[in-house]
C-alpha cells in the first residue's frame, strides 16, 4: 500500500524534546514501513524517519529561532504539495486537525484523519459538520464524548516501539516522577503535594510554554523550593528511558479530559507504575492493580502509594507489549486503511 503521512510542522518527527502528536506520527510511520508498506512522510526537514521524507520546512516551527514566522503559511504550503501529489498514494493520513478539509473534499474517501486534540471547543462542531465525509480516528473513546455523531471509523490508542525503552525491574532513583508540560490542567502542583505528603522526592521533567510562563512563575516556581522537589526541565527520549525507569512511579494528576496521555505508556514501557487521576482517557489506559491506580483525590493518591510501589514491574511491561506498541497501533491502522479502500471501491462499483 502507498501511504502518505502528513504531520504537523510544529515539531520535528519525532520531536527533539517535548511533543506528542509528532512523536506518534514518527512511531506510526516507521512501524508501517516495518510492515512492508511504501510510506511517504510530509514533515519538517529535521525529521528522522525510515520512510521517504518530503521536507516541507527547513526546521520545525517551535525551535526555529526566527522571531517572526507563520505556522498557517507553512501548513498551507504543505497541503498544496500533498494535494498536488495525491494521486501517487492509496491513502492520505492527516494529523493536522481539520485544516485539510476544504482542500481534499473531492477525495475524502481515500483519507484518514486522526484527531489528536480535545474536541469540546467552540466552532469545532460547526466545522466538522460542514465536511462530514472525512473518515475520522479517535485516540480514545473518551475523546469522542463531546462529538459522538461524527464520522468515526475507529478508536486507535497510541503506541511506541517496544525497543525504545528498557524495562527496569529494580528502579535505582528512589523518586516519584512527573513528565510533561507545566500548565494548570497538568496539575504539577498536585504532584508536588502528593510527594510532600508521602515524604518522597519528586523529579519534574517538563517544558514551560510561553503561554504558561506567568502561571509557572506565580504558582509553581515557589513550590520548587520545597525539600526533595527537583525541576529538571525538558528531556529527550534517550533521557526519558533512565528518568522513567529509575522512578518509583509516574504521577499523572491531570485536571482535564486529556485525549491520550502518551507519558503513561512510556512509563509502562519502562515497567514503571502510574498513579493517575480519573480524567479523559486514563481509564482506557491504566489497568488498576496491574499497571497502576486511578484516584480522585490527593488523599487517595497518598494512600495508594504503598500498593502502587508493590506492583510487578515486569507485569507492567507485559501489559505495554500487549496493548501499546507501535506495531499494535500500525496494524490496527492498516486494517482501517484496507476497510476504507474496500468500501470506496464498492461505492464506485455500485455508483
N, C-alpha and C positions, 0 to 999 in steps of 0.2 A: 504494500500500500504506500502511496506517496502522500505524505502528511506534512502540512505546514503548521508550525507552532509560532504564534505571534505573541511576543512578550511585551510587557510594559518597558519603557525606556528609562524608568527612574533609577533602577539599579542594574548592575551587571548581572548576567545569568551564568552561574549563581552570584549572589551579592558578595562583595569583598568583606563586608561586615554584616550589619543588621539588614534584614529583608526577608519577607515571607513569600509573596507571590512569585518573584523571580527565582527564588530557591526551589520552589515546587516545579516551576517550568523546567529548570535545569535537570532536576531528577527525572521528571517525566520524559523529557526529550531523550536523554541518554538511555533510559530503560526501553523506550520504543526502538531505538537503534539496536540495542542488545536483542530485542525480539525479532530483528530481521527486517525492519521497515525502512523505507527511504525517507528520511526526515530532514526538513529544511527549517532552520530557526531564524526568525527575524528578530533581531535584538541589537544591543549596543556592541561596539567593536571590542570592548574589554571583556567580552563573554568567553567562557571556556566550555566547549561542547564537543561531543563526538559526532554531532550532526553537521550538515553543511550550514555554515553561518552566512547569513546575509546581514552585513553590518549596516545599520540604519542611522547610527550616530557615532561620532568619534569616541565618545565615552558616555557612561551612564550619567543621567542628569544630576542626581543628588551630590555626587562627589566631584562634579565639574567645577573648577574654581572660577569659571567665568561669572562675573557679577550679575549679568543680565542674560537670561535665556528663556525660551518659550517651550514649555512642555507640550502645549497644544500643537504648535507648528511641527515639532519633531514627530509627534504621533500621526498627524495628518499626512506628512510626507511618507511615513512608513505604510500607512493604509493605502495610499495611492500605489506604492510599489507592489504591495500584496495583491491589490485588485488587478494591476497590470499583468501579473504572473499567475492569476488564479487558475487558469486552465491547465497549468502544469501539475496540479495537485488533485488527489481524490478527496481529501478532507482539509478544510481550513479550520484550525483550532485556535480560537481567540481567548486571550487572557487580559484584555484591555477594557474590562467592564462592558459598556454598551456603545462605546464610541464608534464602532464599525457598522452599526445597524443601517444607517442611511446609504452606505456605500455598497453593501453586499446583499441587499434585499432580493435581487433577482436570482441569487444562487444560495439562498438561505438553507436549502435542503442539504447542501454539502458542507455546512459549517457546524461547528460545535463551539459553544460559548460557556466557559467555566466562569461563574460569578464568584469572586473571591472576597467580596466585602459584605458589610451589613446591608440589608435591604429595607430597613424601616426609615428611609429618608424621604423627605418631601420631594416631589417631582419624579421619583423613580417609577412609581406605578403608572403614571401617565405616559412616560417614555416607553416603558416595556409594552404598554397597551397599544401603542402606535405601530409596533413591529412585532406581532405575535408569532411569526412563523419561525423564528430562530430557535433551534433546539438548545435547551439550557441544562447545564450540570451544576448541581449544588455541591458544596464541600461538606455539608452536614444536613441532616433533616431539620435541625433547629433553624438553620439559615432561612428555610422556606416559610417560616411561620407567618411573616408579615405579608407574603405574596404567594400564597399556595396555588393560585389559579394560573400561574404562568406555564409556559410550555416546557415543563421539566421532563427530562428523559431519564435521569439517573441521579443518585447521590453517590459521589465517589470521595471517600476520605483521602487525605493527603498521605503520601508515603515518602520515605527516604531510603537511600541504598543501604542494604544490610551491612556493607563493608565500611560505611562512613564512620561509624562509631564502634568502639570496643566495649564489650560487657565488662563491668568492674564488680566482681562478686564481693570484694572486700574494700570499700572506699577508704582512702587514706586521709581525707581532708578534715573530717570531724565537723563540717559546717553544713548549714542549710543554704540552698541556692535560690536566687531569683534571677531569671534571664529573660530579657525582652526589651521593653521600652518604658521610659519614665513618662507616665501620663495619669490623669485622675482615674481613668477606667481600669488601668492595670493594677492599681492599688498596692504599690510597693510599700506604702505606709502600713498596710495590714501585715505584709511580710515581716517588716521590722518589729511590729508589735508582737507577732507570734514568736519570733526568735527571742525577743527580750523576755517574754513571759516564760518561755521554755528554758531559758538560760543557755541557749546555743548560739554560736557565731552565725552570722549571715553574710554571705558574699553576694553583691549585686552587680551583675554584668548587664549593662543596659545602655542604650543610647538616649540622648535627650534631643528631641527635635526643637527647632526654633520656636514653634508654636507652644511648646511646653516649658520653655526656659523660665518664664515667670513662676509657673507652678513649682518647678524644681527648686528654684532659689527660695521661694517663700515657704513651701510646705515640706519638702523632702530634705533639702540640704541641712537644716537644723537637726534632723534626726540622725544624720550620719555621724554626729559626734558621740553617739551612744557607744558604750563599750561593746566590742565584738562585731560592730557593723562596718563592713568594708565595701566601698564603692569602687568597682573595677573599671567601669566604662564599657564601650563596645568591644566585642571579641569576635574572632574569626571562627570558621568551622573547625579548624585544627585545634584552636584553644578550647572550643566547646567540649571536645572529647574528654579532656582532662578535667575541665571545670565541672561538668555534669557527672563524670564518672567518679570523681573524688568526693562528691557531695553526698551527705546522708540522705537528702531528699530534695526534691524541687518543690518550691511553693508557687502556686498558681492561683492567687487570690483575687481573680478578676471581678469587676463590678459592671459588666456589660455583656450583651449577648454575642460574644465572640464567635464568628462562623466556624473557625477551626484554630485551635491553639497548637501550632506546629511544635513549639517547645516541649509540649507534653510527650510527643512521640520521640523527640530527640532524647529526652531523659530516659524514656523506656528502652531505647536502643542501647543505652549505657547500663541498663539494669537498675536505674535509679527510680525509686518510688515517687509518686506525685501526690501532693496534697492540694486539692483544687476546690474552688467554690462551685456551687450548683448553678452555673450560668451557661447559656449558649450551648455549645457542642460538648461540654465537659462530660455529661452522662453517656454520650455516644463513644467517648474515647477511653475513659477510665473504667476498668472493671473493679468495683470496690472489693477490697480484701485480697486482690490479686496483683493489680498494678498500682494501686494507690487507694486513697479515700476521698470521698466527696463530702464537704462540710458546708454549714450555713452560718457559722459564727466563729469569731476568734477563740472563744472558749472551747467550742467543739474541736477546733483545729489543734489547739494545745493538748487537749485530752486525747486526741487521736494519734499523737506523735509516737508514743511507745509502740503501738501496734503497727504503725506505718514503718518504723525503722526496723521492725522484725520481719518484714515481708521478704520472701525469697527472691533475690535479685536475678538469679538465673531464670526463674519462672517468669519474671517481668520481661526479660529479654525474649523469651519464647513467645509471649503474647505479641510483642512487637513484630517478630518474624512472621507470625501467622497473619497479622492484620494490617500492618502499617509499613511494609517495604515498598520501594518504588516499583518493584516487579509486580506486586499485587495491584498497585494503582494502575500501572500501564496496561496490564492485561484486562482490567475492567474497562478502561477507556477503549481498548481495541474492540471489545465486544460491542460497545456503544457505536463506534465508527462503522463496523460492519452492519449492524442492525439498521442504522440510518441510511447507509448506502443501499441496502436491500429494499427498504421502504421507498426510497427515492426512485429506484429502478422500477418497482411495482407501480408506483404512481404514474411514471412515464408510459408504461405499457397500457395502463387502463385509462389514461388520459385525462 
